[in-house]
Amino acid sequence: SQQGEEDPQALSIQEGENATMNCSYKTSINNLQWYRQNSGRGLVHLILIRSNEREKHSGRLRVTLDTSKKSSSLLITASRAADTASYFCATVGALDKLVFGAGTILRVKS
Amino acid sequence: EAGVVQSPRYKIIEKKQPVAFWCNPISGHNTLYWYLQNLGQGPELLIRYENEEAVDDSQLPKDRFSAERLKGVDSTLKIQPAELGDSAVYLCASSPRGLSYNEQFFGPGTRLTVL
């Protein structure tokens, strides 16, 4: 069963534009993680944000977390063709396991 | 540092045949996970090992799936007999601590096609 739901399911933008993906989840969490998956590098961890944090940055990535709304967003600034991939949010809750959403497919056109 | 290694990368079998997947985690990682990923979905946990002990196998369909992690390093996931619905990507991951709170490192996966 999937815990999170990503929105949109698919996103197509031009190189240089920003991409925003959203994730909603259902139960309380300890942390939320974002992963990227493409055919070349498989599934790769991008960033982790803990339940007591509201915002986190890593390079061109910015993640926000709103536990009151049970939602998170991932912003990729100045996107590149190499950012083309599927992006998954994954939550860790009381069951101490990583539960993934269905993902957002991002296509960056050059 | 070498990543998580999985083999084979692709496997095509007839239904009712057995199949096995192998995983070698990152050196020193005592936690190992097997995930199932259906097309268009995120990975779903099948089993988690802490060293050689399976600490969470609640999602593993035990009538046809089995797994082992002898000596707490390499792991094998087996399906016998395979069904058409088992066609998916099987991912192995590892992490350096016992809790899933931390980042997990994924292998490239084995894409299984059951005909």
Backbone of each chain as ProteinMPNN parsed JSONL, in Angstrom:
{"seq_chain_A": "SQQGEEDPQALSIQEGENATMNCSYKTSINNLQWYRQNSGRGLVHLILIRSNEREKHSGRLRVTLDTSKKSSSLLITASRAADTASYFCATVGALDKLVFGAGTILRVKS", "coords_chain_A": {"N_chain_A": [[0.856, -1.189, 0.0], [0.455, 2.283, -0.71], [1.676, 5.112, 0.895], [2.117, 7.833, 0.441], [0.992, 10.382, -1.823], [1.844, 11.681, -4.856], [1.851, 14.786, -6.588], [2.054, 16.821, -9.412], [1.124, 13.911, -11.434], [2.641, 13.801, -13.697], [5.028, 15.975, -15.21], [6.102, 18.481, -17.374], [8.647, 20.539, -18.414], [10.617, 23.396, -19.504], [14.141, 23.544, -19.938], [15.947, 25.232, -17.43], [13.766, 26.327, -16.182], [11.82, 26.255, -13.099], [10.87, 23.409, -11.149], [8.168, 22.048, -9.438], [7.088, 19.686, -7.147], [4.595, 17.915, -5.382], [3.698, 16.251, -2.339], [1.505, 14.27, -0.55], [0.543, 12.77, 2.528], [-0.702, 10.215, 4.794], [-0.597, 9.34, 7.505], [0.95, 10.047, 10.729], [4.389, 11.032, 10.805], [7.942, 10.309, 11.128], [10.072, 11.119, 9.589], [10.512, 12.471, 6.261], [11.394, 11.571, 3.011], [12.942, 12.284, -0.125], [13.36, 10.736, -3.259], [15.059, 10.04, -6.335], [14.602, 8.526, -9.493], [16.028, 7.173, -12.295], [16.74, 5.655, -15.473], [19.418, 5.404, -15.762], [20.819, 5.654, -13.285], [19.356, 4.358, -11.371], [17.539, 4.18, -8.261], [17.888, 6.918, -6.228], [18.768, 8.545, -3.255], [17.743, 11.796, -2.347], [17.161, 13.863, -0.415], [16.465, 14.349, 3.051], [13.993, 15.174, 5.381], [13.159, 16.013, 8.65], [10.481, 15.463, 11.014], [10.264, 17.621, 12.698], [11.279, 19.7, 11.309], [10.93, 22.37, 8.963], [11.799, 23.311, 6.554], [14.266, 22.578, 4.097], [17.403, 22.669, 2.422], [19.329, 21.662, -0.392], [21.782, 22.08, -2.485], [20.404, 22.671, -5.605], [17.956, 21.937, -4.74], [14.976, 22.3, -2.857], [13.162, 21.569, -0.059], [10.05, 21.457, 1.551], [8.071, 20.987, 4.489], [4.959, 20.394, 5.835], [3.509, 19.491, 8.535], [1.027, 19.783, 9.68], [-0.705, 19.849, 7.582], [-0.04, 17.525, 6.484], [1.741, 17.3, 4.281], [4.244, 17.748, 1.718], [6.667, 19.485, -0.253], [8.742, 19.46, -3.141], [11.112, 21.417, -4.609], [12.811, 22.045, -7.531], [15.248, 24.031, -8.68], [16.181, 26.013, -11.558], [16.164, 23.968, -13.648], [17.635, 21.119, -15.324], [18.343, 19.155, -18.244], [19.299, 16.737, -17.375], [17.894, 16.348, -15.054], [15.634, 15.023, -15.665], [13.517, 12.49, -14.758], [11.922, 10.111, -12.531], [10.346, 11.122, -9.547], [10.131, 10.399, -6.162], [8.354, 10.612, -3.129], [8.915, 9.508, 0.184], [7.932, 8.143, 3.23], [8.71, 7.782, 6.723], [7.331, 6.267, 9.396], [5.556, 5.285, 12.366], [5.797, 2.561, 12.055], [8.34, 2.167, 11.304], [9.333, 1.833, 8.709], [10.175, 2.476, 5.289], [7.935, 4.075, 3.268], [6.762, 4.419, 0.111], [5.458, 6.839, -2.247], [3.562, 7.058, -5.344], [4.937, 8.493, -7.208], [6.232, 11.231, -9.253], [6.558, 11.969, -12.627], [9.07, 13.648, -14.164], [9.881, 15.649, -16.887], [12.38, 17.31, -18.5], [12.85, 19.561, -20.931], [15.212, 20.305, -23.432]], "CA_chain_A": [[0.0, 0.0, 0.0], [1.216, 3.494, -0.826], [1.341, 6.09, 1.92], [2.084, 9.179, -0.102], [0.501, 10.615, -3.178], [2.536, 12.808, -5.469], [1.065, 15.606, -7.495], [1.254, 16.081, -10.406], [1.645, 12.603, -11.833], [3.665, 14.057, -14.706], [5.349, 17.389, -15.351], [7.022, 18.734, -18.468], [9.087, 21.938, -18.364], [11.789, 23.743, -20.292], [15.396, 23.686, -19.196], [16.092, 26.542, -16.806], [12.582, 26.61, -15.359], [11.726, 25.56, -11.815], [9.895, 22.316, -11.093], [7.646, 21.813, -8.093], [6.313, 18.465, -6.972], [3.975, 17.868, -4.071], [3.47, 14.93, -1.769], [0.629, 14.244, 0.619], [0.595, 11.48, 3.196], [-1.926, 10.002, 5.569], [-0.401, 9.141, 8.943], [2.048, 10.833, 11.295], [5.685, 10.557, 10.325], [9.182, 10.724, 11.784], [10.743, 11.918, 8.579], [10.064, 12.303, 4.886], [12.56, 11.572, 2.141], [12.705, 12.334, -1.568], [14.262, 9.932, -4.068], [14.962, 10.186, -7.782], [14.855, 7.276, -10.193], [16.106, 7.166, -13.741], [17.244, 4.379, -15.976], [20.873, 5.357, -15.696], [21.393, 5.561, -11.945], [18.489, 3.685, -10.413], [16.849, 4.974, -7.239], [18.912, 7.625, -5.471], [18.281, 9.433, -2.192], [18.033, 13.208, -2.58], [17.126, 14.722, 0.761], [15.629, 13.888, 4.161], [13.539, 16.239, 6.271], [12.58, 15.425, 9.84], [9.134, 15.971, 11.299], [10.341, 18.901, 13.404], [11.848, 20.685, 10.402], [9.937, 22.937, 8.047], [12.394, 23.562, 5.241], [15.629, 22.112, 3.978], [17.981, 22.944, 1.117], [20.503, 20.91, -0.803], [22.081, 22.497, -3.854], [19.248, 23.26, -6.295], [16.748, 21.345, -4.183], [14.399, 22.883, -1.648], [12.054, 20.748, 0.413], [9.28, 21.98, 2.677], [7.23, 20.008, 5.149], [3.878, 20.952, 6.657], [2.927, 18.324, 9.209], [-0.386, 20.03, 9.972], [-1.425, 19.503, 6.357], [0.49, 16.243, 6.023], [2.18, 17.496, 2.901], [5.61, 18.192, 1.469], [6.921, 19.852, -1.645], [10.126, 19.451, -3.617], [11.364, 22.412, -5.644], [14.099, 21.967, -8.221], [15.44, 25.312, -9.367], [17.04, 26.034, -12.745], [16.223, 22.563, -14.034], [18.501, 20.697, -16.42], [17.869, 17.941, -18.921], [19.69, 15.594, -16.545], [16.933, 16.182, -13.963], [14.554, 14.168, -16.162], [13.484, 11.281, -13.931], [10.753, 10.001, -11.646], [10.652, 11.581, -8.194], [9.265, 9.748, -5.184], [8.468, 10.902, -1.708], [8.828, 8.305, 1.004], [7.786, 8.524, 4.623], [9.021, 6.834, 7.787], [6.428, 6.53, 10.514], [5.642, 4.446, 13.562], [6.158, 1.19, 11.689], [9.771, 2.135, 11.052], [9.67, 1.38, 7.366], [10.1, 3.511, 4.262], [6.756, 3.834, 2.447], [6.867, 5.292, -1.051], [4.323, 7.217, -3.062], [3.573, 6.536, -6.713], [5.931, 9.24, -7.962], [5.975, 12.232, -10.292], [7.486, 11.868, -13.75], [9.505, 14.973, -14.602], [10.615, 15.718, -18.144], [12.972, 18.623, -18.732], [13.158, 19.673, -22.362], [16.328, 21.217, -23.711]], "C_chain_A": [[0.89, 1.237, 0.0], [0.755, 4.465, 0.237], [1.163, 7.462, 1.31], [1.489, 9.221, -1.49], [1.202, 11.846, -3.72], [1.616, 13.519, -6.456], [2.002, 16.651, -8.106], [1.839, 14.693, -10.681], [2.76, 12.765, -12.854], [3.806, 15.556, -14.894], [6.364, 17.549, -16.459], [7.37, 20.218, -18.482], [10.282, 22.138, -19.286], [13.008, 23.856, -19.378], [15.518, 25.104, -18.659], [14.909, 26.936, -15.939], [12.668, 25.848, -14.035], [10.662, 24.479, -11.89], [9.464, 22.118, -9.648], [6.78, 20.574, -8.086], [5.802, 18.414, -5.55], [3.713, 16.438, -3.642], [2.531, 15.073, -0.588], [0.663, 12.846, 1.212], [-0.525, 11.41, 4.232], [-1.716, 9.918, 7.081], [0.79, 9.955, 9.426], [3.384, 10.195, 10.92], [6.815, 10.989, 11.238], [10.042, 11.541, 10.839], [10.159, 11.618, 7.214], [11.294, 12.445, 4.004], [12.11, 11.683, 0.679], [13.793, 11.54, -2.277], [14.021, 10.234, -5.545], [15.299, 8.847, -8.42], [14.911, 7.525, -11.687], [16.8, 5.901, -14.191], [18.744, 4.266, -15.815], [21.415, 5.068, -14.309], [20.489, 4.879, -10.937], [17.867, 4.668, -9.444], [17.893, 5.587, -6.308], [18.269, 8.567, -4.469], [18.705, 10.873, -2.484], [18.153, 13.991, -1.281], [16.174, 14.122, 1.788], [15.251, 15.089, 5.016], [12.804, 15.602, 7.449], [11.263, 16.116, 10.196], [9.163, 17.307, 12.036], [11.02, 20.002, 12.572], [10.786, 21.17, 9.429], [10.492, 23.139, 6.649], [13.834, 23.069, 5.264], [16.122, 22.348, 2.557], [19.155, 22.009, 0.874], [20.776, 21.247, -2.257], [20.893, 23.205, -4.485], [17.916, 22.725, -5.782], [16.305, 22.105, -2.937], [13.179, 22.055, -1.284], [11.364, 21.461, 1.568], [8.402, 20.864, 3.228], [6.211, 20.742, 6.015], [3.158, 19.778, 7.304], [1.459, 18.534, 9.544], [-1.252, 19.679, 8.771], [-1.004, 18.15, 5.81], [0.904, 16.337, 4.545], [3.617, 17.997, 2.85], [5.717, 18.621, 0.016], [8.411, 19.823, -1.916], [10.226, 20.45, -4.757], [12.747, 22.185, -6.219], [14.252, 23.263, -8.996], [16.371, 25.143, -10.56], [17.241, 24.62, -13.281], [17.103, 22.331, -15.253], [17.933, 19.44, -17.047], [18.181, 16.706, -18.088], [18.767, 15.384, -15.353], [15.735, 15.337, -14.386], [14.6, 12.819, -15.452], [12.116, 11.185, -13.275], [11.192, 10.373, -10.24], [9.624, 11.008, -7.235], [9.456, 10.374, -3.81], [8.275, 9.599, -0.955], [8.81, 8.729, 2.467], [8.213, 7.395, 5.555], [8.149, 7.203, 8.972], [6.635, 5.552, 11.644], [6.076, 3.02, 13.252], [7.62, 1.057, 11.309], [10.112, 1.501, 9.709], [9.454, 2.531, 6.395], [8.927, 3.172, 3.351], [6.72, 4.884, 1.344], [5.503, 5.665, -1.616], [4.495, 6.684, -4.47], [4.496, 7.324, -7.636], [5.382, 10.266, -8.924], [7.017, 12.058, -11.379], [7.804, 13.277, -14.24], [10.268, 14.85, -15.906], [11.086, 17.152, -18.341], [13.445, 18.672, -20.172], [14.257, 20.692, -22.594], [16.124, 21.953, -25.027]], "O_chain_A": [[1.948, 1.247, 0.628], [-0.447, 4.62, 0.454], [0.201, 8.171, 1.607], [1.485, 8.233, -2.225], [1.158, 12.918, -3.117], [0.731, 12.918, -7.065], [2.701, 17.326, -7.35], [2.925, 14.361, -10.205], [3.706, 11.979, -12.884], [2.842, 16.309, -14.759], [7.372, 16.843, -16.493], [6.477, 21.063, -18.555], [10.876, 21.179, -19.779], [12.901, 24.216, -18.205], [15.22, 26.067, -19.366], [15.037, 27.785, -15.058], [13.471, 24.929, -13.876], [9.671, 24.617, -12.608], [10.298, 22.033, -8.747], [5.867, 20.423, -8.897], [6.496, 18.822, -4.619], [3.532, 15.541, -4.465], [2.749, 15.916, 0.282], [0.794, 11.857, 0.49], [-1.202, 12.4, 4.509], [-2.561, 10.373, 7.852], [1.552, 10.49, 8.62], [3.486, 8.981, 10.743], [6.667, 11.923, 12.027], [10.662, 12.528, 11.236], [9.418, 10.653, 7.03], [12.13, 13.323, 4.218], [11.028, 11.226, 0.312], [14.976, 11.646, -1.955], [12.927, 10.63, -5.946], [16.173, 8.123, -7.944], [13.955, 8.028, -12.276], [17.376, 5.168, -13.386], [19.286, 3.163, -15.74], [22.376, 4.311, -14.169], [20.825, 4.825, -9.754], [17.688, 5.843, -9.762], [18.679, 4.875, -5.682], [17.335, 9.298, -4.8], [19.858, 11.14, -2.82], [19.135, 14.703, -1.07], [15.194, 13.467, 1.431], [16.098, 15.922, 5.335], [11.931, 14.754, 7.261], [10.98, 17.218, 9.727], [8.182, 18.049, 12.001], [11.296, 21.092, 13.073], [9.846, 20.44, 9.115], [9.744, 23.138, 5.671], [14.522, 23.129, 6.283], [15.354, 22.242, 1.601], [19.871, 21.619, 1.797], [20.089, 20.761, -3.155], [20.423, 24.218, -3.968], [16.864, 23.037, -6.34], [17.112, 22.496, -2.093], [12.276, 21.865, -2.098], [12.022, 22.003, 2.456], [8.041, 19.925, 2.519], [6.565, 21.601, 6.823], [2.298, 19.15, 6.687], [0.716, 17.563, 9.68], [-2.399, 19.261, 8.926], [-1.537, 17.682, 4.804], [0.466, 15.556, 3.701], [4.13, 18.584, 3.803], [4.951, 18.171, -0.837], [9.23, 20.12, -1.046], [9.51, 20.342, -5.753], [13.736, 22.138, -5.487], [13.449, 23.55, -9.884], [17.228, 24.26, -10.581], [18.37, 24.137, -13.356], [17.29, 23.213, -16.091], [17.125, 18.744, -16.433], [17.418, 15.74, -18.091], [18.844, 14.344, -14.698], [14.907, 14.975, -13.549], [15.593, 12.096, -15.534], [11.266, 12.06, -13.44], [12.274, 9.989, -9.793], [8.417, 11.111, -7.453], [10.581, 10.632, -3.384], [7.561, 8.702, -1.405], [9.595, 9.582, 2.882], [8.094, 6.215, 5.224], [8.223, 8.318, 9.488], [7.739, 5.051, 11.859], [6.661, 2.349, 14.103], [8.091, -0.044, 11.023], [11.064, 0.728, 9.596], [8.658, 3.436, 6.645], [8.913, 2.111, 2.728], [6.656, 6.084, 1.612], [4.531, 4.921, -1.488], [5.443, 5.954, -4.762], [4.806, 6.865, -8.735], [4.232, 10.19, -9.357], [8.215, 12.004, -11.1], [6.914, 14.007, -14.678], [11.192, 14.045, -16.02], [10.286, 18.087, -18.346], [14.329, 17.917, -20.578], [14.243, 21.789, -22.035], [16.966, 22.761, -25.419]]}, "seq_chain_B": "EAGVVQSPRYKIIEKKQPVAFWCNPISGHNTLYWYLQNLGQGPELLIRYENEEAVDDSQLPKDRFSAERLKGVDSTLKIQPAELGDSAVYLCASSPRGLSYNEQFFGPGTRLTVL", "coords_chain_B": {"N_chain_B": [[33.643, 3.849, -3.483], [31.954, 0.813, -3.703], [28.663, 0.261, -4.939], [25.374, -1.055, -4.147], [25.024, -4.289, -5.33], [23.321, -6.143, -7.756], [22.083, -9.131, -9.207], [20.479, -11.359, -11.561], [20.355, -8.649, -14.015], [18.218, -8.649, -15.709], [15.507, -10.887, -16.216], [13.777, -13.454, -17.788], [11.132, -15.615, -17.633], [9.11, -18.607, -17.809], [5.757, -18.928, -16.63], [5.128, -20.553, -13.513], [7.689, -21.473, -13.245], [10.701, -21.565, -11.236], [12.57, -18.809, -9.771], [15.432, -16.859, -8.946], [16.937, -14.162, -7.195], [19.829, -12.218, -6.615], [21.679, -10.37, -4.177], [24.204, -8.116, -3.217], [25.084, -6.198, -0.606], [26.188, -2.832, 0.28], [29.44, -2.679, 1.597], [29.742, -3.247, 5.024], [27.215, -2.388, 5.658], [24.644, -3.284, 7.689], [21.957, -3.613, 7.485], [19.548, -4.837, 5.293], [17.344, -4.67, 2.535], [14.588, -5.885, 0.63], [12.684, -4.877, -2.091], [9.684, -4.549, -3.999], [8.798, -3.332, -7.128], [6.221, -2.26, -9.002], [5.182, -1.401, -12.331], [4.984, 2.025, -12.862], [4.576, 2.599, -10.228], [5.626, 3.253, -6.794], [8.385, 1.758, -4.955], [7.711, -1.149, -2.911], [8.056, -2.488, 0.28], [9.302, -5.735, 0.8], [10.808, -7.398, 2.53], [12.898, -7.03, 5.395], [16.177, -7.19, 6.618], [18.158, -7.415, 9.538], [21.372, -7.78, 9.931], [21.659, -11.228, 9.836], [19.065, -11.734, 10.479], [15.632, -11.782, 9.753], [13.711, -9.108, 10.238], [11.391, -7.859, 9.548], [9.046, -9.213, 7.748], [6.497, -9.002, 6.946], [5.199, -8.245, 4.619], [5.878, -10.084, 2.768], [4.919, -12.498, 0.473], [4.462, -15.47, 1.623], [3.752, -17.928, 0.668], [4.834, -18.369, -1.806], [7.155, -16.913, -2.019], [10.488, -16.633, -0.832], [13.281, -15.816, 1.248], [16.725, -15.347, 2.037], [19.553, -14.612, 4.109], [22.393, -15.443, 4.483], [25.099, -15.531, 6.737], [24.877, -12.843, 7.095], [25.483, -11.062, 5.024], [25.474, -11.226, 1.805], [22.36, -11.655, 0.016], [19.551, -13.641, -0.986], [16.656, -13.727, -2.928], [13.82, -15.614, -3.576], [11.413, -16.938, -5.851], [8.904, -19.257, -6.117], [6.334, -21.217, -7.179], [6.681, -19.0, -10.031], [4.311, -16.462, -10.936], [2.187, -14.838, -13.369], [1.594, -12.274, -12.443], [3.797, -11.595, -10.992], [5.597, -10.249, -12.457], [7.761, -7.611, -12.501], [9.942, -5.076, -11.097], [12.571, -5.97, -9.015], [14.008, -4.713, -6.245], [16.951, -4.245, -4.365], [18.174, -2.964, -1.324], [20.351, -1.225, 0.965], [21.394, -0.167, 4.23], [23.323, 1.661, 6.657], [22.6, 1.518, 9.327], [20.378, 0.183, 11.83], [17.832, 1.222, 11.654], [15.122, 2.375, 9.623], [15.107, 5.06, 9.469], [17.148, 6.29, 8.254], [18.94, 7.221, 5.233], [18.541, 5.111, 2.45], [20.333, 2.913, 0.331], [20.121, 2.026, -2.939], [20.182, -0.781, -5.168], [20.563, -1.518, -8.73], [18.423, -3.062, -9.486], [16.418, -5.945, -10.469], [14.834, -6.794, -13.351], [12.011, -8.589, -13.776], [10.307, -10.679, -15.974], [7.467, -12.507, -16.454], [6.22, -15.011, -18.414]], "CA_chain_B": [[32.92, 2.818, -2.729], [31.042, 0.079, -4.569], [27.281, 0.35, -4.525], [24.655, -2.312, -4.005], [25.115, -5.065, -6.564], [22.252, -7.109, -7.945], [22.097, -9.916, -10.444], [20.762, -10.75, -12.849], [19.653, -7.39, -14.236], [16.967, -8.985, -16.39], [15.199, -12.316, -16.208], [12.51, -13.8, -18.423], [10.837, -17.014, -17.342], [7.738, -19.059, -18.01], [5.021, -19.053, -15.367], [5.312, -21.777, -12.74], [9.108, -21.762, -13.063], [11.329, -20.859, -10.112], [13.541, -17.775, -10.125], [16.157, -16.351, -7.78], [17.651, -12.903, -7.367], [20.929, -12.118, -5.666], [22.042, -9.013, -3.807], [25.36, -7.883, -2.363], [24.924, -4.818, -0.119], [27.398, -2.041, 0.483], [30.245, -3.244, 2.667], [29.533, -2.65, 6.336], [25.795, -2.123, 5.902], [24.076, -4.477, 8.309], [20.532, -3.7, 7.167], [19.298, -5.118, 3.881], [15.924, -4.647, 2.199], [14.102, -6.247, -0.695], [11.485, -4.16, -2.486], [9.025, -4.878, -5.258], [8.296, -2.128, -7.779], [5.4, -2.452, -10.192], [5.263, -0.327, -13.314], [4.228, 3.224, -12.536], [4.37, 2.699, -8.78], [6.825, 3.307, -5.989], [8.775, 0.469, -4.373], [7.022, -1.615, -1.714], [8.944, -3.357, 1.041], [8.977, -7.15, 0.951], [11.455, -7.95, 3.707], [14.061, -6.301, 5.904], [17.097, -7.963, 7.442], [19.203, -6.841, 10.371], [22.355, -8.877, 9.849], [21.043, -12.387, 9.175], [17.718, -11.925, 10.993], [14.533, -11.096, 9.081], [12.99, -8.418, 11.299], [10.091, -7.452, 9.03], [8.685, -9.936, 6.513], [5.04, -9.005, 6.951], [4.686, -8.034, 3.271], [6.394, -11.131, 1.88], [3.944, -13.586, 0.245], [5.281, -16.605, 2.027], [3.392, -19.166, -0.015], [5.687, -18.573, -2.985], [8.394, -16.133, -1.901], [11.358, -16.902, 0.305], [14.517, -15.044, 1.209], [17.711, -15.714, 3.047], [20.741, -13.775, 4.171], [23.368, -16.234, 5.223], [26.297, -14.826, 7.198], [24.598, -11.428, 7.26], [26.04, -10.212, 3.963], [24.677, -11.391, 0.596], [21.001, -12.147, 0.211], [18.878, -14.202, -2.148], [15.192, -13.72, -2.923], [13.368, -16.652, -4.497], [9.984, -17.099, -6.119], [8.633, -20.596, -6.636], [6.483, -20.962, -8.612], [6.366, -17.641, -10.442], [3.03, -16.214, -11.572], [2.227, -13.708, -14.296], [1.541, -11.04, -11.665], [5.081, -11.322, -10.348], [6.404, -9.414, -13.353], [8.027, -6.344, -11.806], [11.351, -4.872, -10.788], [12.894, -6.322, -7.632], [15.092, -3.843, -5.814], [17.625, -4.503, -3.1], [18.742, -1.746, -0.748], [21.013, -1.437, 2.24], [21.665, 1.04, 5.013], [24.364, 1.365, 7.648], [22.106, 1.367, 10.683], [19.249, -0.72, 11.937], [16.537, 1.874, 11.495], [14.837, 2.933, 8.297], [15.148, 6.511, 9.542], [18.253, 6.811, 7.481], [18.981, 7.056, 3.798], [18.772, 3.771, 1.948], [21.098, 2.872, -0.907], [19.466, 1.033, -3.766], [20.83, -1.378, -6.315], [19.918, -1.215, -10.016], [17.207, -3.848, -9.635], [16.266, -7.044, -11.433], [13.525, -6.707, -14.013], [11.487, -9.93, -14.03], [9.162, -10.841, -16.863], [6.916, -13.86, -16.392], [5.387, -15.226, -19.605]], "C_chain_B": [[31.93, 2.131, -3.673], [29.642, 0.19, -4.013], [26.685, -1.022, -4.295], [24.653, -3.024, -5.361], [23.975, -6.066, -6.613], [22.481, -7.88, -9.232], [21.006, -10.966, -10.389], [20.066, -9.402, -12.977], [18.295, -7.617, -14.89], [16.773, -10.499, -16.337], [13.826, -12.525, -16.835], [12.281, -15.281, -18.188], [9.387, -17.319, -17.709], [7.052, -19.144, -16.651], [5.187, -20.471, -14.821], [6.775, -22.181, -12.59], [9.627, -21.053, -11.815], [12.298, -19.806, -10.622], [14.188, -17.274, -8.835], [16.908, -15.087, -8.138], [18.706, -12.81, -6.26], [21.289, -10.672, -5.405], [23.273, -9.014, -2.915], [25.308, -6.432, -1.887], [26.259, -4.091, -0.032], [28.133, -2.586, 1.707], [30.01, -2.49, 3.982], [28.09, -2.319, 6.656], [25.151, -3.381, 6.477], [22.59, -4.635, 8.032], [20.347, -3.848, 5.668], [17.803, -5.23, 3.649], [15.705, -5.218, 0.802], [12.785, -5.518, -0.93], [10.975, -4.711, -3.808], [8.52, -3.568, -5.85], [7.533, -2.501, -9.04], [5.49, -1.223, -11.074], [4.384, 0.851, -12.904], [3.954, 3.42, -11.057], [5.706, 2.878, -8.065], [7.158, 1.931, -5.43], [7.953, 0.142, -3.125], [7.904, -2.64, -1.022], [8.419, -4.785, 1.095], [9.532, -7.702, 2.261], [12.635, -7.079, 4.089], [14.864, -7.21, 6.824], [17.956, -7.03, 8.295], [20.232, -7.956, 10.555], [21.667, -10.075, 9.205], [19.596, -12.621, 9.611], [16.697, -11.112, 10.193], [13.659, -10.445, 10.146], [11.627, -7.908, 10.855], [9.859, -8.177, 7.717], [7.175, -9.972, 6.355], [4.437, -8.858, 5.553], [5.165, -9.103, 2.298], [5.348, -12.239, 1.71], [4.622, -14.935, 0.453], [4.89, -17.925, 1.355], [4.308, -19.433, -1.203], [7.027, -17.858, -2.913], [9.18, -16.603, -0.678], [12.623, -16.08, 0.145], [15.455, -15.569, 2.277], [18.883, -14.751, 2.968], [21.752, -14.483, 5.061], [24.586, -15.388, 5.542], [26.106, -13.307, 7.25], [25.178, -10.519, 6.198], [25.142, -10.312, 2.727], [23.287, -11.922, 0.938], [20.455, -12.681, -1.105], [17.379, -14.152, -1.919], [14.723, -14.722, -3.964], [11.853, -16.609, -4.65], [9.804, -18.491, -6.718], [7.237, -21.04, -6.229], [6.107, -19.52, -8.953], [5.008, -17.579, -11.126], [3.15, -14.978, -12.465], [2.297, -12.379, -13.548], [2.829, -10.699, -10.95], [6.004, -10.486, -11.233], [6.533, -8.017, -12.747], [9.534, -6.165, -11.729], [11.56, -5.165, -9.308], [14.164, -5.563, -7.241], [15.653, -4.316, -4.477], [18.221, -3.186, -2.617], [19.459, -2.105, 0.542], [21.199, -0.105, 2.94], [22.584, 0.678, 6.156], [23.861, 1.193, 9.072], [20.838, 0.515, 10.691], [17.905, -0.099, 11.643], [16.363, 2.425, 10.093], [14.773, 4.449, 8.336], [16.173, 7.088, 8.587], [18.084, 6.578, 5.993], [19.23, 5.593, 3.455], [19.452, 3.857, 0.581], [20.576, 1.705, -1.741], [20.38, 0.489, -4.858], [20.043, -1.073, -7.585], [18.632, -2.005, -10.257], [17.326, -4.99, -10.623], [14.874, -6.928, -12.026], [13.091, -8.118, -14.382], [10.275, -9.86, -14.945], [8.729, -12.292, -16.81], [5.942, -14.025, -17.554], [4.388, -16.368, -19.413]], "O_chain_B": [[31.158, 2.8, -4.362], [29.435, 0.213, -2.799], [27.398, -2.025, -4.252], [24.325, -2.436, -6.392], [23.697, -6.754, -5.631], [23.004, -7.349, -10.212], [20.637, -11.422, -9.307], [19.258, -9.049, -12.117], [17.345, -6.87, -14.654], [17.726, -11.275, -16.402], [12.85, -11.87, -16.47], [13.136, -16.107, -18.508], [8.563, -16.423, -17.89], [7.702, -19.405, -15.638], [5.359, -21.436, -15.566], [7.075, -23.139, -11.878], [9.054, -20.051, -11.386], [12.787, -19.886, -11.749], [13.565, -17.269, -7.773], [17.445, -14.954, -9.237], [18.497, -13.262, -5.134], [21.214, -9.838, -6.307], [23.377, -9.806, -1.979], [25.474, -5.521, -2.698], [27.319, -4.678, -0.247], [27.517, -2.911, 2.722], [30.074, -1.262, 4.033], [27.767, -2.002, 7.801], [25.12, -4.422, 5.821], [22.02, -5.688, 8.317], [20.909, -3.091, 4.877], [17.08, -5.809, 4.46], [16.537, -5.051, -0.09], [11.889, -5.536, -0.086], [11.727, -5.259, -4.615], [7.885, -2.777, -5.153], [8.106, -2.99, -10.013], [5.834, -0.135, -10.611], [3.194, 0.69, -12.635], [3.189, 4.305, -10.674], [6.772, 2.681, -8.649], [6.311, 1.037, -5.429], [7.551, 1.035, -2.38], [8.435, -3.55, -1.66], [7.249, -5.02, 1.396], [8.829, -8.384, 3.007], [13.286, -6.472, 3.238], [14.317, -7.9, 7.684], [18.419, -5.99, 7.826], [19.984, -8.943, 11.248], [21.131, -9.939, 8.105], [18.965, -13.584, 9.175], [16.872, -9.911, 9.983], [12.948, -11.135, 10.876], [10.794, -7.562, 11.691], [10.416, -7.796, 6.687], [6.635, -10.868, 5.706], [3.309, -9.286, 5.314], [4.871, -9.019, 1.105], [4.934, -12.852, 2.694], [5.276, -15.461, -0.448], [5.609, -18.919, 1.462], [4.536, -20.586, -1.569], [7.94, -18.176, -3.676], [8.61, -16.925, 0.364], [12.989, -15.695, -0.965], [15.036, -16.152, 3.277], [19.169, -14.163, 1.925], [21.927, -14.149, 6.232], [25.05, -14.615, 4.703], [27.074, -12.569, 7.431], [25.35, -9.323, 6.436], [24.164, -9.574, 2.609], [23.066, -12.54, 1.979], [20.842, -12.239, -2.186], [16.893, -14.496, -0.842], [15.175, -14.688, -5.109], [11.119, -16.291, -3.714], [10.462, -18.854, -7.692], [6.98, -21.224, -5.039], [5.313, -18.895, -8.25], [4.6, -18.52, -11.808], [4.081, -14.184, -12.336], [2.99, -11.459, -13.982], [2.945, -9.624, -10.361], [7.075, -10.065, -10.795], [5.536, -7.334, -12.512], [10.301, -6.989, -12.227], [10.821, -4.673, -8.456], [15.232, -5.75, -7.823], [14.914, -4.73, -3.583], [18.715, -2.39, -3.416], [19.208, -3.153, 1.137], [21.164, 0.952, 2.311], [22.628, -0.475, 6.583], [24.619, 0.766, 9.943], [20.305, 0.179, 9.633], [16.931, -0.814, 11.407], [17.315, 2.88, 9.46], [14.418, 5.072, 7.336], [16.068, 8.241, 8.167], [17.203, 5.837, 5.555], [20.036, 4.922, 4.101], [19.176, 4.757, -0.213], [20.589, 0.554, -1.305], [21.231, 1.198, -5.394], [18.985, -0.447, -7.53], [17.842, -1.655, -11.134], [18.201, -5.008, -11.488], [13.87, -6.957, -11.314], [13.729, -8.771, -15.207], [9.346, -9.086, -14.717], [9.516, -13.198, -17.084], [4.966, -13.284, -17.671], [3.617, -16.673, -20.322]]}, "name": "protein", "num_of_chains": 2, "seq": "SQQGEEDPQALSIQEGENATMNCSYKTSINNLQWYRQNSGRGLVHLILIRSNEREKHSGRLRVTLDTSKKSSSLLITASRAADTASYFCATVGALDKLVFGAGTILRVKSEAGVVQSPRYKIIEKKQPVAFWCNPISGHNTLYWYLQNLGQGPELLIRYENEEAVDDSQLPKDRFSAERLKGVDSTLKIQPAELGDSAVYLCASSPRGLSYNEQFFGPGTRLTVL"}
